[in-house]
């Protein structure tokens, strides 16, 4: 702060004038305490129009009333912050998420006038917060994709695919992640799988995949897309009632499936069962991208096997 400004004593009217013209929502409280000095409520002495609009009340309704009497969507941190600002005379900044408005707000509680009085300045930081979250999601997504690519490229195919499935499984907090090969005649080929030691128990086995038409079900769900996300397992009943009733119901809660292609030919599918869809990365982008280089490695591995068999 400018030292010259720090030594200036602003009048009450000047302080109110500055707060009234702030671009952010603002209010001034006098704290209400019990005989022991504990803050129990705050009485509004001033609110600007932006604060009144934020809480859905008019300024005359708020001024003279208390916080608990008038504000329905309350943040309990306000009591703590008002104590620090009004009683302890400390400026405090706090950031919180408001479920009613679906926004992030930064609260600045500052001491004003004398002991027992404080001002709150509320700044909407939703755009800034979402930008931070998007950067985190993008960075995490890139990290996972790079780590999976390294695992595939630094090892033989079987070691690499097992490492990738384990990495995806752990990042997704999934019960299982697997790749099932589709032969040219449409039958089930090789099955590569990673399962969680606890939650991965009791999931459909490769014998089940050979017995029921999972490929047909997945393809109907995928349609022309490379990836399909099934967050409501009951929707499977529309595409494959027999599989839903006999296999998935009560065992699988959600899953996503990605097509593995060699040019225009489908050579398999990559699936994640019972995964956490609230992960801090772009699940769809990561799963689809990893499935593409898994498909490429699977195609190269099969080609090498064919060449070796001809020798």
N, C-alpha and C positions, 0 to 999 in steps of 0.2 A: 504494500500500500504506500502511496505517496505520503512522505512525512508531514508535509504541509497540511494535507487533507486530514491526516490522523489527529492533528492538534486543533481542528476546527470543531466547535460545539454547534451542531445543527439544532435549530428550534424544532419543537414538536410539529409545527406546521410544515416546515421544510422536509422533515422526515416523511410525513404523510404524503406530501406532494410527490416526492421521489418514488415512494412505494406505489402510489396510485397510477403513475405513468409507466411502471415496469411492464415489459412485454409478457411476463409470466404471472401466474396466479399468486396472490399474496394476501396475508392476513396478519393481524396483530392480536395477541392474546394477553390477558392478565390471568396468571394461573390461580386456580382455586385449591387451597390446601386444607388439610385437616389440622387439628391442634398440634400434631406431631411434625408438621411441615411436609407431609407427603402430598404430592400433587394428585388430586382426585378428578379435576376437570379443568377446562380453560374457558374463560369468558371472552367472546369476540369484542374487541374495541374498534376494529377497522377491518374491512375486506374490500378489495378492489373488484371490479365487475367480472374479471376473468376467474377469480376464485368463486364468486357467487354462482357463476355459470357452471363451473366445474362440479359443484356439489348440488346443483339443481335447486338453489334457493335464491331469493332476492337479498340484496344487501341489507335492507331494513329488517328482514326476518332474522338475519344472523347477528347483526350488531346488538349487543346487550344480552344475547342469549349465550348459552354455553355449548361447547363442542358436542357433548353427549345428548343434549336436548334437541339438536338440530341436524346433525350429520349422521345419516344412516349407514353409509359405507365407510366405516371408520378404520383407520390403521392404528393399532394399539401402540405402535412405536411412538406415536405423537406424544403420549404421556411422558415417556422416557426422554424424548428429545426436548420437550418443553421444560422439563426439570433441569436438564443440563444447560439449556440456554437461559432460562429465566432465573433460576436459583443459583446454579454454579457459574453463570455468566460465561459459558463456553459456546463458541460457534460449532455446530455439528452438521455434517452432511450425511445423508442416508439415501440409498436407492432401493426402491421396492416396486413390486408388480401389483397392479390393481386389477383384480379379476372382473370388476363391474365394467370397466372401460376397456379392458384388454390392452392396457398400456403400461409402460414403465415410467415412473416418476422419480425425479431426484428432489429430495426435500432438503432445504437449507434452513436450519433453525438458528437464529441469531439473537443475542441479547439486545434490547432497546430500552430507552428511558432509564429505568432503575431496576433494582432487584424485584423479581416477580413479574416482569414483562418480557415478552419475546415476540419476534416476528418469524413467520414461516414463508418462505419463497418456494414455490413448486414449479419445477421445470420438467416439461415432457421430453424424456430422453428415449422414447420408443424407437425412433428411426436409428439413433446411435446404437442402442442396445441390439436391435435386429441386425445392424451392419456387423457388429461384433460377433453375434451368433453365426451369421452367414460366413464370416471369415473363419471362425472355428470349425464349422461344418465342412467348408471347402478344404481347409488344411488337413483335417482328420481324414476326409475322403481321399485326398491325394496321398497321404501317408499310407493308408491301407492298400490302395491300388499299387503303389510302388513296392511295398513290402511283399505283396502277393506275387508281383511280377518277378522280383528277385528270387523268391522261393522256387518259382517255376523254371527260371533260366539258369539257376545255379546248381540244379540237381537233375538226376535222371527223372524220367516222367513219373514213375510211381512214387518216388520220394517227394517230388515236387507237388504232385496233386494232393498227396496226404497232408503236406504242410499247409497248402493253400486252404484246404477244407477246414483244417484245425484253426487257422488264423481267422477265417470268416466266421466259424462257429463261435469262437471266443469274442470277436468284435460284436457279433449280433446277439450274444447271450442266447444262442439257439440250442435246442435239444439235439438237433442233428443237421449237418450239411452234407449232401452227397451228390455224386455224379453217376448217372445211369446211362450206359451206352445204348443207342438204338441201331440195330443191325439193318442192313439194306433191305431185308425181307420184313422189317417192322418189328422183329422180336427183340427181347431184352438181351443185351450183351453184358459187358463187364460192369461191375458195380464197385465204385470207390466211395468210401464213406468215413466220416468222422462223427462220433456221437459223444455227448456229454455223459460222464460216468454215472450220473444220477438221473437226470431228466431224459436221457436218451434211451432208457430201458422201455421195451414193449412197443416200439414203433414198427410200422410195417417192414417186413424183410424182403429180400430180393425174390423169395418164393412167392410172396404176395403180389409183387409187381409182375411176375410172369403169369400169375393166375388171372389177374384182373386187368382191364384195359386202361391203365393209368396214362399211357401215351395219348390215347384218344381223348381222355378227359382233359389233360393238360393242353392239348392242341386246341380244343374247343374254347378253353379259357384264354389262351394266348391269342387266338384268332390270327391277326397279321402282325402282332407285336412280338418283340423279342423277350419281354418279361411280363409276367402277370403276378399281381400281389393279391392274395386271398386273406383278408383280415377277418372276414366272417365265414367260418367254416360251413355254416348252414347253407351258404350259397352254392356249395358243391352239390347239394341235393338237386339243383336244377340241371346240372350237367351230367351227373353220374349218381343217381339215387342208390344204386346197389353198393358202390364203393363207399358212399357216405354212411349208409346204414350198417354195413358189415365191417368196415375197416376204420374209417376216420372218426366217426362220432364218439366223443368221449376220450379220444386219444390225441388227436391233432386239433389245436385251437386256431392256428393260422399257419400259412406257409407262403413262400413265393417260389416261382419256377421260371427259369430262363432257358431259352432254346440254345442248343449248341449246334452250330452250322459249319459245314465245309462248303463254302460258296452257297449254292441254293439247296443243298442237301442237308436234312436234319440228321445229325449223327449222335444226338443225345440230349439230355436235360440236366440242368443243375438245380437242386432244390434245397431250400432251408426250411426246416420244420420248427414250429413253436419258437419263433425268434422274437426279440424285443424290438418293436417298431418305433420306440422312442429313443433310439440310439442317437449319439451326437455327431452323426455324419449322414451324408446323402445315401441312404440305404439302396434305393433303386439304381442310382448311378454307379455305385461301387459294385453291386451284384451283377449288373449288366456288363460293365466294363471287364470285370474279372472273368465272367463267363465267356467273353470273346477270346481272351488269350488262352483260357482253358480249352476252348474249342479248337483253337489253332494247334496247341500242343498235343491234344488228343488225336487230331487228324494226322499230324506229323508222326506221332508214335505208331499209329495203325499202319501208316504207309511204310515205315521202317520195318514193322513186323512182317508185312507182306513181302518186302524185298528180301528179308532174311530167310523167309520160308521158301523162296524161289532158289536160293543158293544150294 
